[in-house]
Amino acid sequence: MLRRFAHLATTRPRRVLAGALLTLVVAVLLGGGVAERLVTGGFEDPASESAQADKLLDEKFGAGTPNILFLVTAKDGDVDSPEVAAAGQAITDELAAQPGVSGVVSYWSENNAPPLRSHDGDKALVVGRIDGSDDQVDDRYAAIAPRIETESGPVTVEAGGFAAVFHEVGETLERDLLTAEMIAIPITLVLLIIIFGSVVSATLPLVTGVLSITGTFLVLRLLSEVTDVSIYALNLTTAMGLGLAIDYSLFIVSRYREELAAGYDTGPAVIRTVRTAGRTVAFSALTVAASLLATLVFPVVFLRSFAYAGVAVALLAGLFSVLVLPALLYVLGPRVNALPVRKASTKPPSEGFWHRVAVFVMRRPIPVATIAIALLLVLGAPFLGLELTQPDDRVLPESAETRGVHDVLREDFGSAEAGALSVVTPDAGGASEQEIGDYAASLAVLPGVSRVDAATGSYCGAGMADEFGCEPGQVVLGPETSERYAGFTAGGGTWLSVVPAVEPLSDAGTQLVDDVRAAPAPFAVQVTGQGAQLVDINASLFDRLPIALGVIGAITVVLLFMMFGSLVIPLKAIVLNLLSLSATFGAMVWIFQEGHFSGFLNFTATGGLAAAMPILMFCVAFGLSMDYEVFLLSRIKEEHDAGASNVDAVARGLERTGRIVTAAAVLMSVVFLAFALGGVSFMKLFGLGLTMAVLLDAFVIRGTLVPAFMRLAGEWNWWAPRPLRRVYERWGISEHVDLDEPDGAPAGGSSTGPQAGSPEAPEVTVVPGTVVERDPGEVNPPVRTSP
């Protein structure tokens, strides 16, 4: 395949570029509006008990967990004053009259129910539910909220609830995405100019990035026609599109400039670049895509969407880097170095910084490896205390309007109205009102319950009994006081609302879910609500995590074996990547779960990490780590196949990739850090975590542990059992660059590059089926043939 790409890039470059331009235009026209087609939710498992209960509530009872509320503040400080009460009831009626809204209750409509009033008596709640899909809820909220919110008259009204939270999260992420692009692209361009020393060279990675990102938008647009795709996938598309395009383009452009500096004409230089560096890029793209492919095993739209985006952007970045970019290099020729801003070296020194680092490490591999591993284990230790939670309003900064409303709810109210659990059955089995009432009372006495609403009335909960002077399980409002109690029954089924007095997404909240599910019931029930969704999503993710890890491990081993013909190399790569990622996750737990630097980073620690984020970060970071692993090992193998000893091959390989990988890591870190500056805490976690993962891998793993382990393993690095060795010899992908091939001489180019005997001629090393790059400098250099 790479042979064909090289042939196309050097024989029909303008057709390739015209095709790329057409692809860009189509992608912009069809994929430009992709955000309007994507969904804002997708954090639940459709097969879970909570999801099934939600569906049943909607279809049978036309009800569900409250997702919208309005905080009504009395300007005179008394929600019971006649003017405020009239205004509160008017707000309740107006909300109930909105299309697509059900289950509206308020402090005033419930006969001044105490849980709906603040401790100080100056605030009260209006609570309801917006029905429909995630997108319908978001659209309806955007239309409803402005009509209800007001500061006029005797009250001030502010919106809250999860519909409000996720609406503001979506708007914040959209702004953050634009801000991140405005920060990352100019800084990246400046750094690329510094790294390459040429304006023309520096713009090439951005060209590849734009093609990859817009192409992925088109893919997501097409996928949205057949399945749900989360809007959060756009952030990954932009971040990885820029990052991978920079990585791959740096590798391709640097190798091409290296070939030009060695004396090769444009055509042969492009061919050699595609079939050496291009091979590495292709395998790297496959490895990154394979890592993200593993998220498809999870039945959560949020994670599956990142698989769609990640796989697409990785493969497109790889494709454009080995086809479109070489065609562009062929058209540019030596002008790739045009518009220089400084005199830059295009050839690494024979013994530069990274060479000296490798030699230093390999002279004392055990002490260096011990220190590096100890450092990573210390960083990773907090990961043992990982707690998972679901996103709530606290993912937003304290300055966010919706966040402010929920802070008031936590501080001034004794119950979590928006976090109510719904206990539902489609068939009450002929249960009497007495049995339903007894069951409701038994739920009310559970620790952490504020009240229970059922068809038989409202029951005082254990968590609120002392404050309101009632006995746990006591009926405080009868069904005759409000028509809404009739809505708790339909078609022989019934449901109950269990309002917690504890934080729904806390340990106490999840314990309440377990207690409710374990409580004896006169009929089979299903439980849903925020706490139930957290319990179910954690169970779903952990049940499938071994499968995802197995998929990543198996694909990685197969790909690296087919590239290097060794079992030791892929196993070592997996172990080192896991070690690096454990350090990254440990640091993220220390920062985002325990709250260190929360003031500096402007986020609120909630005692846990968003459940899906560690899995997503693992898949993305694992793929990116393999990116640099492939870059380094491919060059080491190239030197080793040329006859270099294990020590020399490692030192030369690290030196020849050192500057490129370091530059790529720094540039990718800039991209991810730009996303860490946003206002949503789980995207801060994503950006900062991936920044740390990239830097740890590029410096600690690549600079110390890889050369140390390569030195200790020696020739065993390239070992494989005899049967597998035969598989590799038959099916493996190895570099094969024959300068005398007919397709190595496109029109206007030399097929052989510098001629032997000339001062510019590179030393030629002949290996069966392989000719690799050598250091120039000798006149009439010898030809070394590997045994």
URPENOR-V655829 format. One record per backbone hydrogen bond with DSSP energy under -1.0 kcal/mol. NH is the residue of the N-H (numbers start at 1). CO is the residue of the C=O. If there is no record, write none. Layout:
# URPENOR-V655829
nh->NH co->CO
nh->NH co->CO
This chain:
# URPENOR-V655829
nh->5 co->1
nh->6 co->2
nh->7 co->3
nh->8 co->4
nh->9 co->5
nh->10 co->6
nh->11 co->7
nh->12 co->8
nh->16 co->12
nh->17 co->13
nh->18 co->14
nh->19 co->15
nh->20 co->16
nh->21 co->17
nh->22 co->18
nh->23 co->19
nh->24 co->20
nh->25 co->21
nh->26 co->22
nh->27 co->23
nh->28 co->24
nh->29 co->25
nh->30 co->26
nh->31 co->27
nh->32 co->28
nh->34 co->31
nh->36 co->33
nh->37 co->34
nh->39 co->229
nh->48 co->45
nh->52 co->48
nh->53 co->49
nh->54 co->50
nh->55 co->51
nh->56 co->52
nh->57 co->53
nh->58 co->54
nh->59 co->55
nh->60 co->56
nh->61 co->57
nh->63 co->57
nh->67 co->128
nh->68 co->128
nh->69 co->160
nh->70 co->126
nh->71 co->158
nh->72 co->124
nh->73 co->156
nh->74 co->122
nh->75 co->154
nh->77 co->74
nh->79 co->121
nh->81 co->78
nh->85 co->81
nh->86 co->82
nh->87 co->83
nh->88 co->84
nh->89 co->85
nh->90 co->86
nh->91 co->87
nh->92 co->88
nh->93 co->89
nh->94 co->90
nh->95 co->91
nh->96 co->92
nh->97 co->93
nh->98 co->95
nh->101 co->98
nh->102 co->129
nh->105 co->127
nh->107 co->125
nh->110 co->106
nh->112 co->107
nh->116 co->113
nh->117 co->114
nh->118 co->123
nh->119 co->412
nh->124 co->72
nh->125 co->116
nh->126 co->70
nh->127 co->105
nh->128 co->68
nh->129 co->102
nh->131 co->100
nh->137 co->133
nh->138 co->134
nh->139 co->135
nh->140 co->136
nh->141 co->137
nh->142 co->138
nh->143 co->139
nh->144 co->140
nh->145 co->141
nh->147 co->144
nh->148 co->144
nh->149 co->145
nh->156 co->73
nh->157 co->150
nh->158 co->71
nh->160 co->69
nh->163 co->67
nh->165 co->161
nh->166 co->162
nh->167 co->163
nh->168 co->164
nh->169 co->165
nh->170 co->166
nh->171 co->167
nh->172 co->168
nh->173 co->169
nh->174 co->170
nh->175 co->171
nh->176 co->172
nh->177 co->173
nh->178 co->174
nh->179 co->175
nh->180 co->176
nh->181 co->177
nh->182 co->178
nh->183 co->179
nh->184 co->180
nh->185 co->181
nh->187 co->183
nh->188 co->184
nh->189 co->185
nh->190 co->186
nh->191 co->187
nh->192 co->188
nh->193 co->189
nh->194 co->190
nh->195 co->191
nh->196 co->192
nh->197 co->193
nh->199 co->339
nh->200 co->338
nh->202 co->198
nh->203 co->199
nh->207 co->203
nh->208 co->204
nh->209 co->205
nh->210 co->206
nh->211 co->207
nh->212 co->208
nh->213 co->209
nh->214 co->210
nh->215 co->211
nh->216 co->212
nh->217 co->213
nh->218 co->214
nh->219 co->215
nh->220 co->216
nh->221 co->217
nh->222 co->218
nh->223 co->219
nh->224 co->220
nh->225 co->222
nh->226 co->223
nh->227 co->223
nh->231 co->39
nh->233 co->230
nh->234 co->231
nh->237 co->233
nh->238 co->234
nh->239 co->235
nh->240 co->236
nh->241 co->237
nh->242 co->238
nh->243 co->239
nh->244 co->240
nh->245 co->241
nh->246 co->242
nh->247 co->243
nh->248 co->244
nh->249 co->245
nh->250 co->246
nh->251 co->247
nh->252 co->248
nh->253 co->249
nh->254 co->250
nh->255 co->251
nh->256 co->252
nh->257 co->253
nh->258 co->254
nh->259 co->255
nh->260 co->256
nh->261 co->257
nh->262 co->258
nh->263 co->260
nh->264 co->259
nh->269 co->265
nh->270 co->266
nh->271 co->267
nh->272 co->268
nh->273 co->269
nh->274 co->270
nh->275 co->271
nh->278 co->273
nh->280 co->276
nh->281 co->277
nh->282 co->278
nh->283 co->279
nh->284 co->280
nh->285 co->281
nh->286 co->282
nh->287 co->283
nh->288 co->284
nh->289 co->285
nh->290 co->286
nh->291 co->287
nh->292 co->288
nh->293 co->289
nh->295 co->292
nh->296 co->293
nh->297 co->294
nh->298 co->295
nh->302 co->42
nh->304 co->300
nh->305 co->301
nh->307 co->303
nh->308 co->304
nh->309 co->305
nh->310 co->306
nh->311 co->307
nh->312 co->308
nh->313 co->309
nh->314 co->310
nh->315 co->311
nh->316 co->312
nh->317 co->313
nh->318 co->314
nh->319 co->315
nh->320 co->316
nh->321 co->317
nh->322 co->318
nh->323 co->319
nh->325 co->320
nh->327 co->323
nh->328 co->324
nh->329 co->325
nh->330 co->326
nh->331 co->327
nh->332 co->328
nh->333 co->329
nh->335 co->332
nh->336 co->333
nh->337 co->334
nh->338 co->335
nh->341 co->197
nh->342 co->197
nh->356 co->352
nh->357 co->353
nh->358 co->354
nh->359 co->355
nh->360 co->356
nh->361 co->357
nh->362 co->358
nh->363 co->359
nh->364 co->361
nh->368 co->364
nh->369 co->365
nh->370 co->366
nh->371 co->367
nh->372 co->368
nh->373 co->369
nh->374 co->370
nh->375 co->371
nh->376 co->372
nh->377 co->373
nh->378 co->374
nh->379 co->375
nh->380 co->376
nh->381 co->377
nh->383 co->380
nh->384 co->381
nh->385 co->382
nh->386 co->383
nh->389 co->609
nh->395 co->392
nh->396 co->393
nh->400 co->397
nh->404 co->400
nh->405 co->401
nh->406 co->402
nh->407 co->403
nh->408 co->404
nh->409 co->405
nh->410 co->406
nh->411 co->407
nh->412 co->408
nh->413 co->409
nh->416 co->500
nh->419 co->416
nh->420 co->417
nh->421 co->498
nh->422 co->528
nh->423 co->496
nh->424 co->526
nh->425 co->494
nh->428 co->492
nh->431 co->428
nh->436 co->432
nh->437 co->433
nh->438 co->434
nh->439 co->435
nh->440 co->436
nh->441 co->437
nh->442 co->438
nh->443 co->439
nh->444 co->440
nh->445 co->441
nh->446 co->443
nh->449 co->446
nh->450 co->499
nh->451 co->499
nh->452 co->459
nh->453 co->497
nh->454 co->457
nh->457 co->454
nh->458 co->477
nh->459 co->452
nh->460 co->474
nh->461 co->450
nh->462 co->444
nh->463 co->449
nh->464 co->461
nh->468 co->464
nh->469 co->465
nh->470 co->465
nh->473 co->460
nh->474 co->471
nh->476 co->458
nh->477 co->458
nh->481 co->478
nh->486 co->483
nh->487 co->484
nh->488 co->485
nh->489 co->486
nh->490 co->493
nh->493 co->490
nh->494 co->425
nh->495 co->488
nh->496 co->423
nh->497 co->453
nh->498 co->421
nh->499 co->451
nh->501 co->448
nh->506 co->503
nh->510 co->506
nh->511 co->507
nh->512 co->508
nh->513 co->509
nh->514 co->510
nh->515 co->511
nh->516 co->512
nh->517 co->513
nh->518 co->514
nh->519 co->515
nh->526 co->424
nh->528 co->422
nh->533 co->529
nh->534 co->530
nh->535 co->531
nh->536 co->532
nh->537 co->533
nh->538 co->534
nh->539 co->535
nh->540 co->536
nh->541 co->537
nh->542 co->538
nh->543 co->539
nh->544 co->540
nh->545 co->541
nh->548 co->544
nh->549 co->545
nh->550 co->546
nh->551 co->547
nh->552 co->548
nh->553 co->549
nh->554 co->550
nh->555 co->551
nh->556 co->552
nh->557 co->553
nh->558 co->554
nh->559 co->555
nh->560 co->556
nh->561 co->557
nh->562 co->558
nh->563 co->559
nh->564 co->560
nh->565 co->561
nh->567 co->719
nh->571 co->567
nh->572 co->568
nh->573 co->569
nh->574 co->570
nh->575 co->571
nh->576 co->572
nh->577 co->573
nh->578 co->574
nh->579 co->575
nh->580 co->576
nh->581 co->577
nh->582 co->578
nh->583 co->579
nh->584 co->580
nh->585 co->581
nh->586 co->582
nh->587 co->583
nh->588 co->584
nh->589 co->585
nh->590 co->586
nh->591 co->587
nh->592 co->588
nh->593 co->589
nh->594 co->589
nh->596 co->590
nh->598 co->595
nh->601 co->597
nh->603 co->598
nh->609 co->387
nh->611 co->389
nh->613 co->610
nh->616 co->612
nh->617 co->613
nh->618 co->614
nh->619 co->615
nh->620 co->616
nh->621 co->617
nh->622 co->618
nh->623 co->619
nh->624 co->620
nh->625 co->621
nh->626 co->622
nh->627 co->623
nh->628 co->624
nh->629 co->625
nh->630 co->626
nh->631 co->627
nh->632 co->628
nh->633 co->629
nh->634 co->630
nh->635 co->631
nh->636 co->632
nh->637 co->633
nh->638 co->634
nh->639 co->635
nh->640 co->636
nh->641 co->637
nh->643 co->640
nh->644 co->639
nh->649 co->645
nh->650 co->646
nh->651 co->647
nh->652 co->648
nh->653 co->649
nh->654 co->650
nh->655 co->651
nh->656 co->652
nh->657 co->653
nh->658 co->654
nh->661 co->657
nh->662 co->658
nh->663 co->659
nh->664 co->660
nh->665 co->661
nh->666 co->662
nh->667 co->663
nh->668 co->664
nh->669 co->665
nh->670 co->666
nh->671 co->667
nh->672 co->668
nh->673 co->669
nh->674 co->670
nh->676 co->672
nh->678 co->675
nh->681 co->395
nh->684 co->680
nh->685 co->681
nh->686 co->682
nh->687 co->683
nh->688 co->684
nh->689 co->685
nh->690 co->686
nh->691 co->687
nh->692 co->688
nh->693 co->689
nh->694 co->690
nh->695 co->691
nh->696 co->692
nh->697 co->693
nh->698 co->694
nh->699 co->695
nh->701 co->696
nh->702 co->697
nh->703 co->699
nh->704 co->700
nh->705 co->700
nh->706 co->701
nh->708 co->704
nh->709 co->705
nh->710 co->706
nh->711 co->707
nh->712 co->708
nh->713 co->709
nh->714 co->710
nh->716 co->713
nh->717 co->714
nh->718 co->715
nh->719 co->716
nh->725 co->721
nh->726 co->722
nh->727 co->723
nh->728 co->724
nh->729 co->725
nh->730 co->726
nh->731 co->727
nh->732 co->728
nh->733 co->562
nh->741 co->738
nh->744 co->741
nh->745 co->742
nh->749 co->746
nh->758 co->755
nh->761 co->758
nh->766 co->784
nh->767 co->770
nh->770 co->767
nh->784 co->764
nh->786 co->766
